[in-house]
Amino acid sequence: DIAGTELLEEAQTMGFASRVFRPLSEMIAAHHPMAVSAEGSGWRIAFDDVEAAADAARQIRHAFTASDLAGAGLPLTIALKITGHFALVHMYHDSATNSGILMGEEALLPGRLLPIVAPGVITVTEPFASALFASGQSHHIAEFVGDPVVPATGREVRLFAIKCG
């Protein structure tokens, strides 16, 4: 999710779309995810490989950091929030958009974490961090962040920050 876009003035919208949203969406497509759905000011993305998901998250964060917000006349308060979860989810093929839509509680969890995660940090759940470690090939390091309660669910979730080792 790209936080702060709700505060953009009408005149800033196209600069945001061309300088920030388009490059990030092109980067997402280049990683060939299983499913992508645009949601407000962000995306819900599914990968069939946890290592590929972590690599994509890292590269998307780098691309956002490299975007010239000031040069596009955008406020520097716009921030990227990335959350990840590893779980079995339901996927429905949407004929209207010709794309997969992720459904169910586990598919919704990353979006529900957005209000409580720090911008610029790739924050993942314990299942994601565990799968990354279990892959045996990861060059990513998962550092414990905390056990917050997920807003609107009452569910406590163990969270980790992903860093490149």
Accessible surface in RSA format (square Angstrom, percent):
REM  Atomic radii and reference values for relative SASA: ProtOr
REM  Chains: A
REM  Algorithm: Lee & Richards
REM  Probe-radius: 1.40
REM  Slices: 20
REM RES _ NUM      All-atoms   Total-Side   Main-Chain    Non-polar    All polar
REM                ABS   REL    ABS   REL    ABS   REL    ABS   REL    ABS   REL
RES ASP A   1    46.64  32.7  31.28  31.1  15.36  36.3   4.07   9.6  42.57  42.5
RES ILE A   2     0.36   0.2   0.06   0.0   0.30   0.7   0.06   0.0   0.30   0.8
RES ALA A   3    28.31  26.0  24.69  38.1   3.63   8.2  28.31  39.9   0.00   0.0
RES GLY A   4    11.11  13.7   0.00   N/A  11.11  13.7   8.41  23.1   2.70   6.0
RES THR A   5    23.33  16.6  14.08  14.3   9.25  22.0   7.22   9.7  16.11  24.4
RES GLU A   6   137.18  78.8  99.42  75.2  37.76  89.9  70.69 136.7  66.49  54.3
RES LEU A   7   131.83  73.4 109.35  78.2  22.47  56.5 113.68  79.8  18.15  48.8
RES LEU A   8    30.08  16.8   8.14   5.8  21.95  55.2   8.14   5.7  21.95  59.1
RES GLU A   9   120.24  69.0 113.85  86.1   6.39  15.2  39.06  75.6  81.17  66.3
RES GLU A  10   154.48  88.7 137.94 104.4  16.54  39.4  64.87 125.5  89.61  73.2
RES ALA A  11    98.87  90.9  59.57  91.9  39.30  89.4  72.16 101.6  26.72  70.8
RES GLN A  12    39.92  22.3  36.36  26.6   3.55   8.5  15.34  32.7  24.57  18.6
RES THR A  13    58.19  41.4  58.19  59.0   0.00   0.0  48.66  65.4   9.54  14.4
RES MET A  14   139.49  72.2 137.93  91.3   1.56   3.7 114.63  97.5  24.85  32.9
RES GLY A  15    22.14  27.3   0.00   N/A  22.14  27.3  18.53  50.9   3.61   8.1
RES PHE A  16    17.88   8.9  17.88  11.1   0.00   0.0  17.88  10.8   0.00   0.0
RES ALA A  17    32.45  29.8  30.82  47.6   1.63   3.7  30.87  43.5   1.58   4.2
RES SER A  18    44.98  38.0  35.78  47.7   9.20  21.2  23.31  49.6  21.67  30.4
RES ARG A  19   112.80  47.4 105.66  53.9   7.15  17.0  33.84  46.2  78.96  47.9
RES VAL A  20     1.54   1.0   0.63   0.6   0.91   2.2   1.41   1.2   0.12   0.3
RES PHE A  21    48.70  24.4  48.70  30.2   0.00   0.0  48.70  29.5   0.00   0.0
RES ARG A  22   128.24  53.8 124.92  63.7   3.33   7.9  36.39  49.7  91.86  55.7
RES PRO A  23    55.49  40.4  49.22  44.9   6.27  22.8  51.08  42.2   4.41  27.4
RES LEU A  24     2.17   1.2   2.17   1.6   0.00   0.0   2.17   1.5   0.00   0.0
RES SER A  25    37.10  31.3  31.39  41.9   5.71  13.1  20.23  43.1  16.87  23.6
RES GLU A  26   104.84  60.2  96.40  72.9   8.45  20.1  45.53  88.1  59.32  48.4
RES MET A  27    56.30  29.2  50.71  33.6   5.60  13.3  55.70  47.4   0.60   0.8
RES ILE A  28     5.09   2.9   4.79   3.6   0.30   0.7   5.09   3.7   0.00   0.0
RES ALA A  29    63.97  58.8  51.14  78.9  12.84  29.2  56.59  79.7   7.38  19.5
RES ALA A  30    69.01  63.5  44.81  69.1  24.20  55.1  53.82  75.8  15.19  40.2
RES HIS A  31    46.61  25.5  30.52  21.2  16.09  41.2  15.66  16.1  30.94  36.0
RES HIS A  32   155.75  85.1 131.02  91.1  24.73  63.3  94.27  97.2  61.48  71.5
RES PRO A  33    27.17  19.8   6.83   6.2  20.34  73.9   7.00   5.8  20.17 125.4
RES MET A  34    97.62  50.6  65.52  43.4  32.11  76.4  63.30  53.8  34.33  45.5
RES ALA A  35     4.97   4.6   0.53   0.8   4.44  10.1   4.97   7.0   0.00   0.0
RES VAL A  36    44.23  29.1  34.98  31.7   9.25  22.3  35.15  30.5   9.09  24.6
RES SER A  37    21.99  18.6  16.40  21.9   5.59  12.9  20.07  42.7   1.92   2.7
RES ALA A  38    74.40  68.4  44.63  68.9  29.76  67.7  44.83  63.1  29.56  78.3
RES GLU A  39    76.04  43.7  62.40  47.2  13.64  32.5  36.96  71.5  39.08  31.9
RES GLY A  40    82.71 102.0   0.00   N/A  82.71 102.0  46.58 127.8  36.13  80.9
RES SER A  41    25.95  21.9  19.53  26.1   6.42  14.8  11.64  24.8  14.31  20.0
RES GLY A  42     1.70   2.1   0.00   N/A   1.70   2.1   1.70   4.7   0.00   0.0
RES TRP A  43    45.81  18.4  18.42   8.9  27.39  64.3  11.15   5.9  34.66  56.2
RES ARG A  44    47.18  19.8  41.86  21.3   5.32  12.7  18.26  25.0  28.92  17.5
RES ILE A  45    50.03  28.5  22.54  16.8  27.49  66.2  22.54  16.2  27.49  74.6
RES ALA A  46    12.98  11.9   8.13  12.5   4.85  11.0  12.98  18.3   0.00   0.0
RES PHE A  47    44.35  22.2  16.70  10.3  27.65  71.9  17.70  10.7  26.65  76.3
RES ASP A  48   124.08  86.9  85.63  85.2  38.45  90.9  29.55  69.5  94.54  94.3
RES ASP A  49    58.85  41.2  54.10  53.8   4.75  11.2  22.88  53.8  35.97  35.9
RES VAL A  50    17.57  11.6  10.12   9.2   7.45  18.0  13.66  11.9   3.91  10.6
RES GLU A  51    15.01   8.6  15.01  11.4   0.00   0.0  14.96  28.9   0.05   0.0
RES ALA A  52    37.23  34.2  31.62  48.8   5.61  12.8  36.66  51.6   0.57   1.5
RES ALA A  53    18.19  16.7  14.68  22.7   3.51   8.0  14.69  20.7   3.50   9.3
RES ALA A  54     0.62   0.6   0.08   0.1   0.54   1.2   0.58   0.8   0.03   0.1
RES ASP A  55    31.66  22.2  31.66  31.5   0.00   0.0   7.83  18.4  23.83  23.8
RES ALA A  56     0.91   0.8   0.91   1.4   0.00   0.0   0.91   1.3   0.00   0.0
RES ALA A  57    12.97  11.9  10.21  15.8   2.76   6.3  12.46  17.5   0.51   1.3
RES ARG A  58    66.20  27.8  65.77  33.5   0.43   1.0  13.47  18.4  52.73  32.0
RES GLN A  59    68.36  38.2  66.64  48.7   1.72   4.1  18.04  38.4  50.32  38.2
RES ILE A  60    13.42   7.6  13.42  10.0   0.00   0.0  13.42   9.7   0.00   0.0
RES ARG A  61    61.59  25.9  61.59  31.4   0.00   0.0  12.55  17.1  49.04  29.7
RES HIS A  62   130.18  71.1 126.07  87.6   4.11  10.5  85.41  88.0  44.77  52.1
RES ALA A  63    22.68  20.9  12.11  18.7  10.57  24.0  16.83  23.7   5.85  15.5
RES PHE A  64    21.77  10.9  19.79  12.3   1.98   5.2  20.04  12.2   1.73   4.9
RES THR A  65   103.49  73.6  78.42  79.5  25.07  59.7  68.95  92.6  34.54  52.2
RES ALA A  66    74.06  68.1  37.85  58.4  36.22  82.4  49.42  69.6  24.64  65.3
RES SER A  67    26.34  22.3   6.66   8.9  19.68  45.3  16.65  35.4   9.69  13.6
RES ASP A  68    84.53  59.2  74.28  73.9  10.25  24.2  33.82  79.6  50.71  50.6
RES LEU A  69    18.71  10.4  15.79  11.3   2.92   7.3  15.85  11.1   2.86   7.7
RES ALA A  70    67.59  62.1  47.51  73.3  20.08  45.7  51.25  72.2  16.35  43.3
RES GLY A  71    48.69  60.0   0.00   N/A  48.69  60.0  23.37  64.1  25.32  56.7
RES ALA A  72    22.36  20.6   0.30   0.5  22.06  50.2   8.69  12.2  13.66  36.2
RES GLY A  73    47.87  59.0   0.00   N/A  47.87  59.0  37.79 103.7  10.08  22.6
RES LEU A  74     7.68   4.3   0.00   0.0   7.68  19.3   1.29   0.9   6.39  17.2
RES PRO A  75    42.73  31.1  30.62  27.9  12.12  44.0  42.36  35.0   0.37   2.3
RES LEU A  76   133.55  74.4 107.14  76.7  26.41  66.4 107.31  75.4  26.24  70.6
RES THR A  77   104.88  74.6  84.40  85.6  20.48  48.8  84.80 113.9  20.08  30.4
RES ILE A  78     5.16   2.9   0.00   0.0   5.16  12.4   0.00   0.0   5.16  14.0
RES ALA A  79    21.08  19.4  19.35  29.9   1.73   3.9  21.08  29.7   0.00   0.0
RES LEU A  80     8.02   4.5   5.99   4.3   2.03   5.1   5.99   4.2   2.03   5.5
RES LYS A  81    31.04  15.1  30.35  18.6   0.68   1.6   6.49   5.8  24.55  26.1
RES ILE A  82    27.33  15.6  24.18  18.0   3.15   7.6  27.06  19.5   0.28   0.7
RES THR A  83    25.08  17.8   4.60   4.7  20.48  48.8   0.00   0.0  25.08  37.9
RES GLY A  84    11.55  14.2   0.00   N/A  11.55  14.2  11.54  31.7   0.01   0.0
RES HIS A  85    31.15  17.0   5.13   3.6  26.03  66.6   5.13   5.3  26.03  30.3
RES PHE A  86   103.91  52.0  98.62  61.1   5.29  13.8 100.55  61.0   3.37   9.6
RES ALA A  87    42.17  38.8   8.25  12.7  33.92  77.2  18.57  26.2  23.60  62.5
RES LEU A  88   173.25  96.5 156.82 112.2  16.43  41.3 158.29 111.2  14.96  40.3
RES VAL A  89    57.22  37.7  25.46  23.0  31.76  76.5  29.99  26.1  27.22  73.8
RES HIS A  90   132.03  72.2 127.71  88.8   4.32  11.1  78.00  80.4  54.03  62.9
RES MET A  91   103.06  53.4  65.57  43.4  37.49  89.3  66.12  56.2  36.94  48.9
RES TYR A  92   121.84  56.9 118.44  67.4   3.40   8.8  82.57  62.0  39.27  48.4
RES HIS A  93   104.13  56.9  91.22  63.4  12.91  33.0  67.21  69.3  36.92  43.0
RES ASP A  94    25.44  17.8  25.44  25.3   0.00   0.0   1.20   2.8  24.24  24.2
RES SER A  95    97.53  82.4  74.32  99.2  23.21  53.5  46.30  98.6  51.23  71.8
RES ALA A  96    97.65  89.8  52.12  80.4  45.53 103.6  64.59  91.0  33.06  87.6
RES THR A  97    88.86  63.2  62.51  63.4  26.35  62.8  68.31  91.7  20.55  31.1
RES ASN A  98   117.22  80.8  99.29  96.0  17.92  43.2  25.77  62.0  91.44  88.4
RES SER A  99    32.64  27.6  26.42  35.3   6.22  14.3  27.37  58.3   5.27   7.4
RES GLY A 100     9.83  12.1   0.00   N/A   9.83  12.1   2.66   7.3   7.17  16.1
RES ILE A 101    53.21  30.3  53.18  39.6   0.03   0.1  53.21  38.3   0.00   0.0
RES LEU A 102    13.16   7.3  10.66   7.6   2.50   6.3  10.66   7.5   2.50   6.7
RES MET A 103    95.34  49.4  92.18  61.0   3.17   7.5  84.39  71.7  10.96  14.5
RES GLY A 104    30.53  37.7   0.00   N/A  30.53  37.7  23.80  65.3   6.73  15.1
RES GLU A 105    79.86  45.9  68.84  52.1  11.02  26.2  47.21  91.3  32.65  26.7
RES GLU A 106    53.24  30.6  50.06  37.9   3.18   7.6  28.19  54.5  25.05  20.4
RES ALA A 107     5.87   5.4   0.00   0.0   5.87  13.3   4.09   5.8   1.78   4.7
RES LEU A 108    60.31  33.6  58.64  42.0   1.67   4.2  58.82  41.3   1.49   4.0
RES LEU A 109     0.37   0.2   0.37   0.3   0.00   0.0   0.37   0.3   0.00   0.0
RES PRO A 110    24.45  17.8  24.42  22.3   0.02   0.1  24.45  20.2   0.00   0.0
RES GLY A 111    37.51  46.3   0.00   N/A  37.51  46.3  25.08  68.8  12.43  27.8
RES ARG A 112    77.03  32.3  70.45  35.9   6.57  15.6  23.33  31.9  53.69  32.5
RES LEU A 113     0.00   0.0   0.00   0.0   0.00   0.0   0.00   0.0   0.00   0.0
RES LEU A 114    38.00  21.2  37.69  27.0   0.31   0.8  37.91  26.6   0.09   0.2
RES PRO A 115    93.33  68.0  59.85  54.6  33.48 121.7  68.31  56.4  25.02 155.5
RES ILE A 116    69.97  39.8  35.62  26.5  34.35  82.8  43.13  31.1  26.84  72.8
RES VAL A 117     9.91   6.5   0.45   0.4   9.46  22.8   5.01   4.4   4.90  13.3
RES ALA A 118    53.81  49.5  44.07  68.0   9.74  22.2  49.02  69.0   4.79  12.7
RES PRO A 119    71.70  52.3  56.22  51.2  15.48  56.3  56.40  46.6  15.29  95.1
RES GLY A 120    38.64  47.6   0.00   N/A  38.64  47.6  28.24  77.5  10.40  23.3
RES VAL A 121    50.92  33.5  49.23  44.6   1.69   4.1  50.40  43.8   0.52   1.4
RES ILE A 122     3.00   1.7   2.95   2.2   0.06   0.1   2.95   2.1   0.06   0.2
RES THR A 123     4.95   3.5   4.95   5.0   0.00   0.0   1.85   2.5   3.10   4.7
RES VAL A 124     0.96   0.6   0.96   0.9   0.00   0.0   0.96   0.8   0.00   0.0
RES THR A 125     0.34   0.2   0.34   0.3   0.00   0.0   0.34   0.5   0.00   0.0
RES GLU A 126    75.24  43.2  75.22  56.9   0.02   0.1  14.04  27.2  61.20  50.0
RES PRO A 127    58.87  42.9  50.73  46.2   8.14  29.6  57.50  47.5   1.38   8.6
RES PHE A 128    13.47   6.7  13.47   8.3   0.00   0.0  13.47   8.2   0.00   0.0
RES ALA A 129     8.93   8.2   5.86   9.0   3.07   7.0   6.09   8.6   2.84   7.5
RES SER A 130    59.62  50.4  51.29  68.5   8.33  19.2  37.71  80.3  21.91  30.7
RES ALA A 131    17.85  16.4   7.98  12.3   9.87  22.5  14.53  20.5   3.32   8.8
RES LEU A 132     3.37   1.9   3.37   2.4   0.00   0.0   3.37   2.4   0.00   0.0
RES PHE A 133   176.60  88.4 162.65 100.7  13.95  36.3 168.36 102.1   8.24  23.6
RES ALA A 134    82.25  75.6  48.20  74.4  34.06  77.5  56.19  79.1  26.06  69.0
RES SER A 135    44.15  37.3   9.03  12.1  35.12  80.9  21.58  46.0  22.57  31.6
RES GLY A 136    72.78  89.7   0.00   N/A  72.78  89.7  37.30 102.4  35.47  79.4
RES GLN A 137   113.34  63.4  86.23  63.0  27.11  64.6  36.46  77.6  76.88  58.3
RES SER A 138    36.62  30.9   6.06   8.1  30.56  70.4   6.06  12.9  30.56  42.8
RES HIS A 139    82.30  45.0  71.90  50.0  10.40  26.6  67.21  69.3  15.09  17.6
RES HIS A 140    16.42   9.0   0.37   0.3  16.05  41.1   0.37   0.4  16.05  18.7
RES ILE A 141    89.29  50.8  85.99  64.1   3.30   8.0  89.29  64.3   0.00   0.0
RES ALA A 142    39.10  36.0  12.87  19.9  26.23  59.7  12.87  18.1  26.23  69.5
RES GLU A 143    79.41  45.6  75.59  57.2   3.82   9.1  28.89  55.9  50.52  41.2
RES PHE A 144   110.10  55.1  81.00  50.2  29.10  75.7  81.00  49.1  29.10  83.3
RES VAL A 145    85.01  55.9  53.44  48.4  31.57  76.1  57.69  50.1  27.32  74.1
RES GLY A 146    15.87  19.6   0.00   N/A  15.87  19.6  15.87  43.6   0.00   0.0
RES ASP A 147    54.35  38.1  33.62  33.5  20.73  49.0  12.07  28.4  42.28  42.2
RES PRO A 148    41.43  30.2  29.28  26.7  12.14  44.1  41.03  33.9   0.40   2.5
RES VAL A 149    84.49  55.6  71.40  64.6  13.09  31.5  71.40  62.0  13.09  35.5
RES VAL A 150     0.43   0.3   0.00   0.0   0.43   1.0   0.00   0.0   0.43   1.2
RES PRO A 151    46.45  33.8  35.23  32.1  11.22  40.8  45.76  37.8   0.69   4.3
RES ALA A 152   110.51 101.6  49.71  76.7  60.80 138.3  70.68  99.5  39.83 105.5
RES THR A 153    50.01  35.6  10.55  10.7  39.46  94.0  20.28  27.2  29.73  44.9
RES GLY A 154    61.98  76.4   0.00   N/A  61.98  76.4  30.58  83.9  31.40  70.3
RES ARG A 155    80.01  33.6  71.88  36.6   8.12  19.3  41.48  56.7  38.53  23.3
RES GLU A 156   118.42  68.0  92.78  70.2  25.63  61.0  22.92  44.3  95.50  78.0
RES VAL A 157    11.82   7.8   8.01   7.3   3.81   9.2  11.82  10.3   0.00   0.0
RES ARG A 158   101.99  42.8  95.30  48.6   6.69  15.9   8.77  12.0  93.22  56.5
RES LEU A 159     4.09   2.3   4.09   2.9   0.00   0.0   4.09   2.9   0.00   0.0
RES PHE A 160    30.55  15.3  30.55  18.9   0.00   0.0  30.55  18.5   0.00   0.0
RES ALA A 161     9.07   8.3   9.07  14.0   0.00   0.0   9.07  12.8   0.00   0.0
RES ILE A 162     3.56   2.0   1.36   1.0   2.20   5.3   1.36   1.0   2.20   6.0
RES LYS A 163    98.00  47.8  95.95  58.9   2.05   4.9  56.04  50.4  41.96  44.7
RES CYS A 164    66.21  50.1  39.01  43.5  27.21  63.9  18.20  46.1  48.01  51.8
RES GLY A 165    71.35  88.0   0.00   N/A  71.35  88.0  41.12 112.9  30.23  67.7
END  Absolute sums over single chains surface
CHAIN  1 A     8924.9       6570.2       2354.7       5442.6       3482.2
END  Absolute sums over all chains
TOTAL          8924.9       6570.2       2354.7       5442.6       3482.2
